[in-house]
Amino acid sequence: MRCKLLTAAAVVLVMLTAGCSTLEKVVYRPDINQGNYLSPADVAKVHTGMTKQQVAYVLGTPMLQDPFGNNTWFYVFRQQPGHEDVSQQTLTLTFDSSGVLTNMDNKASLTGQKD
């Protein structure tokens, strides 16, 4: 009788804890990295006055270009570590009509979305 009671208690305990977030951490989830990874050293090399060719040599090709013209480049890097929040870094470069870099905007954000 005691064995049946312990078995029933163990089964109930397992069923109650099956939905807990502590058990979710046990399951392996790979890190997901998407986009252009830019090291801080490479971003520091870029400055206003550089041409598009010089920027592309330092950072590589951009992930996105402005669909309404070719004077804005977007370098986007999104990282989702296994059980942590999603973070995103966006480097926006704006060029003038002659192809010279006029503005840099580097933003990092924590989106808090888990897929």
C-alpha atoms as an extended CHARMM CRD file, in Angstrom:
* protein
*
       115  EXT
         1         1  MET       CA              0.0000000000        0.0000000000        0.0000000000  PROA      1               0.0000000000
         2         2  ARG       CA              2.8210000000        2.3810000000        0.8920000000  PROA      2               0.0000000000
         3         3  CYS       CA              4.5570000000        1.6720000000       -2.4380000000  PROA      3               0.0000000000
         4         4  LYS       CA              1.4170000000        2.5460000000       -4.3990000000  PROA      4               0.0000000000
         5         5  LEU       CA              1.0250000000        5.7880000000       -2.4460000000  PROA      5               0.0000000000
         6         6  LEU       CA              4.6400000000        6.8260000000       -3.0960000000  PROA      6               0.0000000000
         7         7  THR       CA              4.3180000000        5.9640000000       -6.7880000000  PROA      7               0.0000000000
         8         8  ALA       CA              1.1000000000        7.9750000000       -7.0830000000  PROA      8               0.0000000000
         9         9  ALA       CA              2.7090000000       10.9210000000       -5.2680000000  PROA      9               0.0000000000
        10        10  ALA       CA              5.7440000000       10.7950000000       -7.5790000000  PROA      10              0.0000000000
        11        11  VAL       CA              3.5170000000       10.7150000000      -10.6700000000  PROA      11              0.0000000000
        12        12  VAL       CA              1.4820000000       13.6900000000       -9.4110000000  PROA      12              0.0000000000
        13        13  LEU       CA              4.6700000000       15.6130000000       -8.6030000000  PROA      13              0.0000000000
        14        14  VAL       CA              6.0920000000       15.0060000000      -12.0820000000  PROA      14              0.0000000000
        15        15  MET       CA              2.8240000000       16.0660000000      -13.7270000000  PROA      15              0.0000000000
        16        16  LEU       CA              2.6350000000       19.2660000000      -11.6610000000  PROA      16              0.0000000000
        17        17  THR       CA              6.2110000000       20.3070000000      -12.4090000000  PROA      17              0.0000000000
        18        18  ALA       CA              6.1020000000       19.4310000000      -16.1270000000  PROA      18              0.0000000000
        19        19  GLY       CA              5.0550000000       22.9580000000      -17.0930000000  PROA      19              0.0000000000
        20        20  CYS       CA              7.4850000000       24.8060000000      -14.8450000000  PROA      20              0.0000000000
        21        21  SER       CA             10.0980000000       27.0480000000      -16.3880000000  PROA      21              0.0000000000
        22        22  THR       CA             12.8380000000       25.3810000000      -14.3470000000  PROA      22              0.0000000000
        23        23  LEU       CA             12.4620000000       22.2250000000      -16.4010000000  PROA      23              0.0000000000
        24        24  GLU       CA             12.6040000000       24.2840000000      -19.6040000000  PROA      24              0.0000000000
        25        25  LYS       CA             16.2000000000       25.2710000000      -18.7800000000  PROA      25              0.0000000000
        26        26  VAL       CA             17.2240000000       21.6130000000      -18.8360000000  PROA      26              0.0000000000
        27        27  VAL       CA             16.3030000000       21.2550000000      -22.5140000000  PROA      27              0.0000000000
        28        28  TYR       CA             19.1100000000       22.3330000000      -24.8460000000  PROA      28              0.0000000000
        29        29  ARG       CA             18.2970000000       25.2750000000      -27.1180000000  PROA      29              0.0000000000
        30        30  PRO       CA             21.0360000000       26.3910000000      -29.5310000000  PROA      30              0.0000000000
        31        31  ASP       CA             22.0960000000       30.0090000000      -29.8660000000  PROA      31              0.0000000000
        32        32  ILE       CA             20.6910000000       31.6220000000      -33.0070000000  PROA      32              0.0000000000
        33        33  ASN       CA             22.7350000000       34.3820000000      -34.6360000000  PROA      33              0.0000000000
        34        34  GLN       CA             21.4830000000       36.1670000000      -37.7400000000  PROA      34              0.0000000000
        35        35  GLY       CA             22.8460000000       39.0250000000      -39.7990000000  PROA      35              0.0000000000
        36        36  ASN       CA             26.1000000000       40.9660000000      -39.8760000000  PROA      36              0.0000000000
        37        37  TYR       CA             28.1960000000       40.4900000000      -36.7390000000  PROA      37              0.0000000000
        38        38  LEU       CA             30.2440000000       43.6510000000      -36.2740000000  PROA      38              0.0000000000
        39        39  SER       CA             32.9920000000       43.7550000000      -33.6910000000  PROA      39              0.0000000000
        40        40  PRO       CA             33.3390000000       47.0190000000      -31.7710000000  PROA      40              0.0000000000
        41        41  ALA       CA             36.8620000000       47.3840000000      -33.1990000000  PROA      41              0.0000000000
        42        42  ASP       CA             35.5290000000       47.2810000000      -36.7740000000  PROA      42              0.0000000000
        43        43  VAL       CA             32.7610000000       49.7870000000      -36.0220000000  PROA      43              0.0000000000
        44        44  ALA       CA             35.3590000000       52.1160000000      -34.4560000000  PROA      44              0.0000000000
        45        45  LYS       CA             37.3000000000       52.1210000000      -37.7490000000  PROA      45              0.0000000000
        46        46  VAL       CA             34.3540000000       53.6490000000      -39.6090000000  PROA      46              0.0000000000
        47        47  HSD       CA             34.0070000000       57.4270000000      -39.5210000000  PROA      47              0.0000000000
        48        48  THR       CA             32.2760000000       60.1770000000      -41.4640000000  PROA      48              0.0000000000
        49        49  GLY       CA             34.0330000000       61.1600000000      -44.6630000000  PROA      49              0.0000000000
        50        50  MET       CA             34.6950000000       57.5740000000      -45.7880000000  PROA      50              0.0000000000
        51        51  THR       CA             33.4530000000       56.3940000000      -49.1760000000  PROA      51              0.0000000000
        52        52  LYS       CA             31.0940000000       53.4600000000      -49.7210000000  PROA      52              0.0000000000
        53        53  GLN       CA             33.9900000000       51.3330000000      -50.9610000000  PROA      53              0.0000000000
        54        54  GLN       CA             36.0370000000       52.0470000000      -47.8380000000  PROA      54              0.0000000000
        55        55  VAL       CA             33.1120000000       51.2040000000      -45.5510000000  PROA      55              0.0000000000
        56        56  ALA       CA             32.3920000000       47.9780000000      -47.4610000000  PROA      56              0.0000000000
        57        57  TYR       CA             36.0730000000       47.0140000000      -47.1430000000  PROA      57              0.0000000000
        58        58  VAL       CA             35.9670000000       47.4450000000      -43.3420000000  PROA      58              0.0000000000
        59        59  LEU       CA             32.4770000000       46.0910000000      -42.5440000000  PROA      59              0.0000000000
        60        60  GLY       CA             31.5690000000       43.9770000000      -45.5610000000  PROA      60              0.0000000000
        61        61  THR       CA             28.3810000000       44.3040000000      -47.5460000000  PROA      61              0.0000000000
        62        62  PRO       CA             25.3200000000       45.6040000000      -45.7050000000  PROA      62              0.0000000000
        63        63  MET       CA             22.3860000000       43.3660000000      -44.8770000000  PROA      63              0.0000000000
        64        64  LEU       CA             19.8860000000       45.8950000000      -46.2150000000  PROA      64              0.0000000000
        65        65  GLN       CA             19.9800000000       48.9560000000      -48.4110000000  PROA      65              0.0000000000
        66        66  ASP       CA             17.3420000000       51.6590000000      -48.5130000000  PROA      66              0.0000000000
        67        67  PRO       CA             14.7310000000       50.4360000000      -51.0330000000  PROA      67              0.0000000000
        68        68  PHE       CA             14.0280000000       54.0060000000      -52.1620000000  PROA      68              0.0000000000
        69        69  GLY       CA             17.6410000000       54.8590000000      -52.9240000000  PROA      69              0.0000000000
        70        70  ASN       CA             21.1090000000       53.5250000000      -52.3190000000  PROA      70              0.0000000000
        71        71  ASN       CA             22.2870000000       56.1570000000      -49.8210000000  PROA      71              0.0000000000
        72        72  THR       CA             21.3940000000       54.3070000000      -46.5820000000  PROA      72              0.0000000000
        73        73  TRP       CA             22.9350000000       51.0370000000      -45.4970000000  PROA      73              0.0000000000
        74        74  PHE       CA             21.7450000000       48.8640000000      -42.6090000000  PROA      74              0.0000000000
        75        75  TYR       CA             23.9450000000       46.3670000000      -40.7840000000  PROA      75              0.0000000000
        76        76  VAL       CA             21.6600000000       44.2870000000      -38.5600000000  PROA      76              0.0000000000
        77        77  PHE       CA             22.7570000000       41.5840000000      -36.1280000000  PROA      77              0.0000000000
        78        78  ARG       CA             20.1860000000       39.6400000000      -34.1170000000  PROA      78              0.0000000000
        79        79  GLN       CA             21.2370000000       37.2080000000      -31.4190000000  PROA      79              0.0000000000
        80        80  GLN       CA             19.0370000000       34.7860000000      -29.5060000000  PROA      80              0.0000000000
        81        81  PRO       CA             20.9680000000       32.8650000000      -26.8580000000  PROA      81              0.0000000000
        82        82  GLY       CA             19.3310000000       29.5680000000      -25.8790000000  PROA      82              0.0000000000
        83        83  HSD       CA             17.2200000000       30.5640000000      -22.8810000000  PROA      83              0.0000000000
        84        84  GLU       CA             17.7570000000       34.3370000000      -22.8220000000  PROA      84              0.0000000000
        85        85  ASP       CA             16.0670000000       37.3540000000      -24.3890000000  PROA      85              0.0000000000
        86        86  VAL       CA             16.6890000000       38.3530000000      -27.9940000000  PROA      86              0.0000000000
        87        87  SER       CA             19.1080000000       41.2330000000      -28.5580000000  PROA      87              0.0000000000
        88        88  GLN       CA             19.5840000000       43.2160000000      -31.7520000000  PROA      88              0.0000000000
        89        89  GLN       CA             22.2760000000       45.6210000000      -32.9230000000  PROA      89              0.0000000000
        90        90  THR       CA             21.5210000000       47.9270000000      -35.8360000000  PROA      90              0.0000000000
        91        91  LEU       CA             24.1610000000       50.1190000000      -37.4700000000  PROA      91              0.0000000000
        92        92  THR       CA             22.6500000000       52.6210000000      -39.9070000000  PROA      92              0.0000000000
        93        93  LEU       CA             24.9940000000       54.4440000000      -42.2750000000  PROA      93              0.0000000000
        94        94  THR       CA             23.8360000000       57.3840000000      -44.3980000000  PROA      94              0.0000000000
        95        95  PHE       CA             25.7740000000       58.5670000000      -47.4390000000  PROA      95              0.0000000000
        96        96  ASP       CA             25.4070000000       61.7370000000      -49.4830000000  PROA      96              0.0000000000
        97        97  SER       CA             24.7720000000       61.7500000000      -53.2350000000  PROA      97              0.0000000000
        98        98  SER       CA             28.4930000000       61.4290000000      -53.9950000000  PROA      98              0.0000000000
        99        99  GLY       CA             28.8390000000       58.2880000000      -51.8450000000  PROA      99              0.0000000000
       100       100  VAL       CA             30.5520000000       59.8370000000      -48.8040000000  PROA      100             0.0000000000
       101       101  LEU       CA             29.4990000000       58.7710000000      -45.3080000000  PROA      101             0.0000000000
       102       102  THR       CA             27.6680000000       61.6110000000      -43.5510000000  PROA      102             0.0000000000
       103       103  ASN       CA             25.9600000000       59.9620000000      -40.5570000000  PROA      103             0.0000000000
       104       104  MET       CA             26.3130000000       56.8640000000      -38.3600000000  PROA      104             0.0000000000
       105       105  ASP       CA             23.6900000000       55.5720000000      -35.9240000000  PROA      105             0.0000000000
       106       106  ASN       CA             24.5460000000       52.5140000000      -33.8210000000  PROA      106             0.0000000000
       107       107  LYS       CA             21.6810000000       51.1410000000      -31.7030000000  PROA      107             0.0000000000
       108       108  ALA       CA             21.5650000000       48.0770000000      -29.5050000000  PROA      108             0.0000000000
       109       109  SER       CA             18.2680000000       46.8380000000      -28.1400000000  PROA      109             0.0000000000
       110       110  LEU       CA             16.9280000000       44.0030000000      -26.0540000000  PROA      110             0.0000000000
       111       111  THR       CA             13.6260000000       42.9220000000      -27.6080000000  PROA      111             0.0000000000
       112       112  GLY       CA             12.5790000000       40.4870000000      -24.9050000000  PROA      112             0.0000000000
       113       113  GLN       CA             10.8680000000       38.1560000000      -27.3760000000  PROA      113             0.0000000000
       114       114  LYS       CA             11.3860000000       34.4370000000      -27.1760000000  PROA      114             0.0000000000
       115       115  ASP       CA             10.4430000000       32.2310000000      -30.1050000000  PROA      115             0.0000000000
